[in-house]
Amino acid sequence: MKNYPTGRAIGGLARAEALTKKERKKIAKRAANARWAVVPQAICGSTDRPIRIGNIELQCYVLEGGTRVLSQAGFLEALGRHRKANVRREGGDEPLPPILQGKAINPFITKEIADKSRPIKFRTPSGVLASGYRADLLPSVCEIYLSARDAGVLPDNQQHVAKQAEILIRGLAHVGIIALVDEATGYQEIRAKDALAKVLEAFIAKELQPWVQTFPADYYRELFRLRGLNFPTESVRRPQYFGTLTNDIVYKRLAPGVLEELKRVTPKNDAGHRRHKFFQRLTDNIGYPKLREHLGAVVAVMKLSESYHDFLKRLDQHYPRYGTQLALPLDYEQASDDGHGL
């Protein structure tokens, strides 16, 4: 006999059938957003700077707390599997990733590797939703396929994965010895400073850029609202401390060291005011577009927030400051913040 809905399920089915395609899409989108509501934020990483091993490219990120991840698509493609390979469940409740599916390699998969193989959902530094695997899973997967090949149990249709695994293991060994030498000699500190210099060179322009309207009116309108102030419609004057707030909301979250460098190259006059706007010192190919992108995200977060504290909590979660740890969820007394200064 067929199973027909009963009780409340009948009403739910009727409601689903009565919905338009647009309404169903809206509900599905809302459900998807709920699933992604609390995900870790990547504090470092970019699709422009992947790990390169031969002709293999792996997009990598570092999440809050120091977890290193590789993008799911790159992880699969590096081992010769399609980036949209299907996931199926192997006995337990947790699905194994596509790259660990197959009877031939099952005997070589330990519980530790299986536990470590769960996909990690996160947000990239630019706020894009993504999925990946722990970086230290990659050599483990490579060893599984090489062990299965050495045991003579790997089928012909998976031999190409073992070949890719061998290439990766050799490449990772090369990268590993370089990292060990850098750590032993102290070069990693010099390398880190050089990397920061390259970031600043990409963001900070050597020549002053012309002034253009950059901060949208919504930014200040929402900032006034969140600080409990009336937005002036006939004046452009803003509280002086808004500059300090903007440094925290915007420039501290663009890239490591950007705010300090902007302060250095934008001196103050005798009255103590900056001679130029910080955004005039950003490069037009990287720094300025990144600023506009960040401002758009900030305004969106502002509009979703009910108070300044709520806004900062959301901002710290999705766009944390560079070089600082996330604050603990301590109690906050809204009444003690009158919104009229720091």
C-alpha positions as CSV (number, residue, x, y, z in Angstrom):
1,M,0.0,0.0,0.0
2,K,1.2,3.5,-0.7
3,N,1.9,5.9,2.1
4,Y,-0.4,8.9,2.0
5,P,0.1,12.0,4.2
6,T,-2.1,12.2,7.3
7,G,-2.9,14.9,9.9
8,R,-0.9,18.1,9.6
9,A,1.1,16.7,6.7
10,I,-2.0,17.0,4.5
11,G,-2.1,20.8,5.2
12,G,1.6,21.1,4.5
13,L,1.3,19.3,1.2
14,A,-1.7,21.4,0.2
15,R,0.2,24.6,1.1
16,A,3.3,23.5,-0.9
17,E,1.1,22.8,-4.0
18,A,-0.6,26.2,-3.7
19,L,2.7,28.1,-3.7
20,T,4.0,29.7,-6.8
21,K,7.4,29.0,-8.2
22,K,8.7,32.3,-7.0
23,E,7.4,31.7,-3.5
24,R,9.0,28.2,-3.3
25,K,12.3,29.7,-4.5
26,K,12.1,32.3,-1.8
27,I,11.4,29.7,0.9
28,A,14.2,27.5,-0.3
29,K,16.6,30.5,-0.3
30,R,15.6,31.4,3.3
31,A,16.2,27.9,4.4
32,A,19.6,27.9,2.7
33,N,20.6,31.1,4.4
34,A,19.6,29.6,7.8
35,R,21.9,26.7,7.2
36,W,24.8,29.1,6.4
37,A,23.9,31.4,9.3
38,V,26.7,30.4,11.6
39,V,29.8,29.4,9.7
40,P,33.5,30.1,10.4
41,Q,35.2,33.0,8.6
42,A,38.4,32.7,6.6
43,I,40.9,35.3,7.8
44,C,43.4,34.5,5.1
45,G,43.3,33.1,1.6
46,S,42.5,34.0,-1.9
47,T,41.7,32.4,-5.2
48,D,44.5,34.6,-6.7
49,R,47.2,32.9,-4.6
50,P,46.7,29.1,-4.8
51,I,49.2,26.4,-3.8
52,R,50.8,25.3,-7.1
53,I,52.3,21.8,-7.4
54,G,53.2,21.2,-11.0
55,N,50.1,21.9,-13.0
56,I,47.8,21.4,-10.0
57,E,46.3,24.5,-8.2
58,L,44.8,24.3,-4.7
59,Q,42.8,27.2,-3.3
60,C,43.7,27.4,0.4
61,Y,42.3,29.4,3.4
62,V,43.0,29.8,7.1
63,L,39.9,29.9,9.2
64,E,39.3,31.5,12.6
65,G,41.1,29.4,15.2
66,G,43.9,28.5,12.7
67,T,42.2,25.6,10.8
68,R,43.8,25.3,7.3
69,V,41.4,24.3,4.6
70,L,41.5,23.5,0.9
71,S,38.6,24.3,-1.3
72,Q,36.4,21.3,-2.0
73,A,36.5,21.7,-5.7
74,G,40.3,22.1,-5.8
75,F,40.8,19.1,-3.5
76,L,38.8,16.8,-5.7
77,E,40.3,18.1,-9.0
78,A,43.8,17.8,-7.6
79,L,43.2,14.0,-7.3
80,G,41.6,13.6,-10.7
81,R,38.0,13.6,-9.6
82,H,35.2,15.9,-10.8
83,R,34.6,18.9,-8.6
84,K,30.9,18.0,-8.4
85,A,31.4,14.3,-7.7
86,N,28.4,12.9,-5.8
87,V,28.6,12.1,-2.1
88,R,27.1,8.9,-0.7
89,R,26.9,7.5,2.8
90,E,29.0,4.6,3.8
91,G,27.2,2.8,6.7
92,G,27.2,5.6,9.3
93,D,25.3,8.9,9.4
94,E,28.2,11.0,8.2
95,P,28.8,10.9,4.4
96,L,32.3,10.2,3.2
97,P,33.7,12.7,0.6
98,P,33.7,11.4,-3.0
99,I,37.4,10.9,-3.0
100,L,37.2,8.3,-0.2
101,Q,34.3,6.3,-1.7
102,G,35.1,2.8,-3.1
103,K,35.3,-0.7,-1.7
104,A,39.0,-1.1,-2.7
105,I,40.2,1.7,-0.4
106,N,37.8,1.1,2.5
107,P,40.2,-1.2,4.4
108,F,42.8,1.6,4.4
109,I,40.5,4.3,5.8
110,T,41.0,4.7,9.6
111,K,38.4,6.2,11.9
112,E,40.6,9.2,12.5
113,I,40.7,9.9,8.7
114,A,37.0,9.4,8.4
115,D,36.3,11.8,11.2
116,K,38.7,14.3,9.7
117,S,37.1,14.0,6.2
118,R,33.9,15.9,7.0
119,P,33.4,18.9,4.7
120,I,33.8,22.3,6.4
121,K,31.5,25.1,5.4
122,F,33.0,28.6,5.7
123,R,33.0,32.1,4.3
124,T,36.0,33.4,2.3
125,P,37.6,36.7,3.3
126,S,35.3,38.4,0.8
127,G,32.2,36.8,2.4
128,V,31.5,34.2,-0.2
129,L,30.0,31.0,1.1
130,A,32.3,28.0,0.4
131,S,33.0,24.4,1.3
132,G,36.3,22.7,1.8
133,Y,38.3,20.0,3.5
134,R,41.1,20.2,6.2
135,A,44.4,20.7,4.5
136,D,46.0,17.8,6.5
137,L,43.5,15.4,4.9
138,L,45.2,15.7,1.5
139,P,48.4,13.7,2.3
140,S,46.3,11.1,4.2
141,V,44.1,10.5,1.2
142,C,47.1,10.3,-1.0
143,E,48.6,7.6,1.2
144,I,45.4,5.7,1.1
145,Y,45.4,5.4,-2.7
146,L,49.1,4.6,-2.8
147,S,48.7,1.9,-0.2
148,A,45.8,0.4,-2.1
149,R,47.8,0.5,-5.3
150,D,50.8,-1.2,-3.6
151,A,48.5,-3.9,-2.3
152,G,47.3,-4.6,-5.8
153,V,43.7,-4.0,-5.0
154,L,43.1,-0.6,-6.7
155,P,40.9,-1.1,-9.8
156,D,41.9,0.3,-13.2
157,N,39.4,3.1,-13.1
158,Q,41.1,4.5,-10.0
159,Q,44.8,4.1,-11.1
160,H,44.8,7.7,-12.3
161,V,44.0,8.9,-8.8
162,A,47.0,7.0,-7.4
163,K,49.1,8.7,-10.1
164,Q,47.9,12.1,-9.0
165,A,48.5,11.2,-5.4
166,E,52.1,10.3,-6.1
167,I,52.6,13.7,-7.8
168,L,51.0,15.5,-4.8
169,I,53.0,13.6,-2.2
170,R,56.3,14.5,-4.0
171,G,55.3,18.1,-4.3
172,L,54.1,18.4,-0.7
173,A,57.4,16.8,0.5
174,H,59.3,19.5,-1.5
175,V,57.2,22.3,0.1
176,G,57.6,20.7,3.5
177,I,61.4,20.8,3.4
178,I,61.3,24.4,2.4
179,A,59.1,25.3,5.3
180,L,61.3,23.3,7.7
181,V,64.4,25.2,6.5
182,D,62.6,28.5,6.8
183,E,61.6,27.7,10.4
184,A,65.0,26.5,11.4
185,T,66.9,29.5,9.9
186,G,64.4,32.1,11.0
187,Y,63.7,33.1,7.4
188,Q,59.9,32.6,8.0
189,E,59.9,35.9,9.9
190,I,61.6,37.7,7.0
191,R,59.3,36.0,4.6
192,A,56.3,37.2,6.6
193,K,57.5,40.8,6.5
194,D,58.1,40.5,2.8
195,A,54.6,39.1,2.3
196,L,53.1,42.0,4.3
197,A,55.1,44.5,2.2
198,K,53.6,43.0,-1.0
199,V,50.1,43.3,0.4
200,L,50.6,46.9,1.3
201,E,52.2,47.6,-2.2
202,A,49.0,46.1,-3.8
203,F,46.7,48.2,-1.6
204,I,48.4,51.5,-1.1
205,A,49.0,53.8,-4.1
206,K,52.3,55.8,-4.4
207,E,50.4,58.7,-6.0
208,L,47.4,60.5,-4.6
209,Q,44.1,59.5,-6.3
210,P,41.5,62.1,-7.3
211,W,38.6,62.6,-4.8
212,V,35.4,60.8,-5.8
213,Q,32.3,60.1,-3.8
214,T,33.1,56.8,-2.1
215,F,31.2,56.3,1.1
216,P,27.4,55.9,0.3
217,A,24.9,58.0,2.1
218,D,23.4,54.8,3.5
219,Y,26.6,54.2,5.4
220,Y,26.3,57.4,7.4
221,R,22.5,57.1,7.7
222,E,22.8,53.7,9.2
223,L,25.7,54.7,11.4
224,F,23.6,57.6,12.8
225,R,20.7,55.2,13.5
226,L,22.9,52.6,15.2
227,R,24.5,55.2,17.4
228,G,21.1,56.5,18.4
229,L,21.5,59.9,16.6
230,N,19.3,61.9,14.3
231,F,20.6,61.9,10.7
232,P,21.0,65.5,9.5
233,T,19.3,66.1,6.2
234,E,20.5,69.7,5.7
235,S,24.2,69.3,6.8
236,V,27.1,67.0,6.0
237,R,28.7,67.5,9.4
238,R,29.2,64.3,11.4
239,P,30.5,63.6,14.9
240,Q,34.3,63.7,15.0
241,Y,34.5,60.3,16.5
242,F,32.9,58.8,13.4
243,G,36.4,58.8,11.9
244,T,37.6,56.5,14.6
245,L,34.5,54.2,14.1
246,T,35.2,54.1,10.4
247,N,38.8,53.1,10.9
248,D,37.6,50.2,12.9
249,I,34.6,49.3,10.7
250,V,36.4,49.7,7.4
251,Y,40.1,50.1,7.2
252,K,41.2,47.6,9.9
253,R,39.3,44.9,8.0
254,L,40.5,45.5,4.5
255,A,43.9,43.8,4.7
256,P,46.7,43.4,7.2
257,G,48.6,46.6,8.1
258,V,46.6,48.8,5.7
259,L,45.3,51.3,8.3
260,E,48.8,51.8,9.7
261,E,50.2,52.4,6.3
262,L,47.4,54.8,5.3
263,K,48.1,56.8,8.5
264,R,51.8,56.9,7.6
265,V,51.4,58.1,4.1
266,T,48.6,60.6,4.9
267,P,50.1,63.1,7.3
268,K,48.1,65.6,9.4
269,N,48.2,69.3,9.0
270,D,49.0,71.8,11.8
271,A,45.4,71.7,13.0
272,G,45.6,67.9,13.4
273,H,43.5,67.0,10.4
274,R,44.5,64.6,7.7
275,R,45.4,66.4,4.5
276,H,43.6,63.8,2.3
277,K,41.0,61.1,2.6
278,F,42.4,57.6,3.3
279,F,40.6,56.2,0.2
280,Q,42.5,58.5,-2.0
281,R,45.7,56.5,-1.1
282,L,44.3,53.2,-2.2
283,T,45.3,51.6,-5.5
284,D,42.6,51.8,-8.2
285,N,43.1,48.2,-9.3
286,I,43.0,46.4,-5.9
287,G,42.7,48.7,-2.9
288,Y,39.8,50.9,-4.0
289,P,37.7,48.1,-5.5
290,K,38.2,46.1,-2.3
291,L,37.1,49.2,-0.3
292,R,33.9,49.5,-2.3
293,E,33.1,45.8,-2.0
294,H,33.7,46.0,1.8
295,L,31.5,49.1,2.1
296,G,28.6,47.3,0.3
297,A,28.9,44.4,2.7
298,V,29.1,46.7,5.8
299,V,26.0,48.6,4.8
300,A,24.1,45.4,4.3
301,V,25.1,44.2,7.8
302,M,24.2,47.6,9.2
303,K,20.6,47.3,7.8
304,L,20.2,43.9,9.4
305,S,21.3,45.1,12.8
306,E,19.1,46.5,15.6
307,S,21.8,48.2,17.6
308,Y,25.5,49.2,17.3
309,H,26.5,46.3,19.5
310,D,24.5,43.9,17.4
311,F,26.2,45.4,14.3
312,L,29.7,44.9,15.7
313,K,28.9,41.4,16.7
314,R,27.8,40.5,13.2
315,L,30.7,42.4,11.6
316,D,33.3,40.7,13.8
317,Q,31.7,37.3,12.9
318,H,31.8,37.8,9.1
319,Y,34.5,40.5,8.6
320,P,36.9,40.4,11.5
321,R,39.7,42.8,12.0
322,Y,43.1,41.6,10.8
323,G,45.6,40.7,13.4
324,T,43.1,40.4,16.3
325,Q,41.2,37.5,17.9
326,L,37.5,37.4,18.0
327,A,36.0,38.7,21.3
328,L,34.3,36.3,23.7
329,P,30.5,36.5,23.8
330,L,30.4,38.7,27.0
331,D,27.4,40.4,28.3
332,Y,26.9,43.9,27.0
333,E,25.0,46.7,28.7
334,Q,23.2,48.7,25.9
335,A,22.1,51.4,28.5
336,S,25.7,52.4,29.2
337,D,26.3,53.3,25.6
338,D,24.6,56.6,24.9
339,G,25.9,56.7,21.3
340,H,27.4,60.2,21.6
341,G,31.1,59.3,21.6
342,L,33.8,56.8,22.6
